[in-house]
């Protein structure tokens, strides 16, 4: 599995090990299936995180358009001056 920037080998290995511990494959074939399932679950979790990050970005952009946000920025600038 190719890890993306911000993903950690130890975290991935723990994730995969959790699948193997939970399902306890006893043959090479079943271990291969568990590995495929675990990798697919990792990718799905990655997509969930990515989608969540995108949603936060959209919300932040909408927040920046509000009067309250503009007031906050102006107040911060006045304090720094």
WOLIN-V266249 format. One record per backbone hydrogen bond with DSSP energy under -1.0 kcal/mol. NH is the residue of the N-H (numbers start at 1). CO is the residue of the C=O. Records with the same first field share a line. If there is no record, write none. Layout:
NH=CO ; CO
This chain:
7=4
12=8
13=9
14=10
15=11
16=12
17=13
18=14
19=15
20=16
21=17
22=18
23=19
24=20
31=27
32=28
33=29
34=30
35=31
36=32
37=33
38=34
39=35
40=36
41=37
42=38
43=39
44=40
45=41
46=42
47=43
48=44
49=45
50=46
51=47
52=48
53=49
54=50
55=51
56=52
57=53
58=54
59=55
60=56
61=57
62=58
63=59
64=60
65=62
66=63
70=66
71=67
72=68
73=69
74=70
75=71
76=72
77=73
78=74
79=75
80=76
81=77
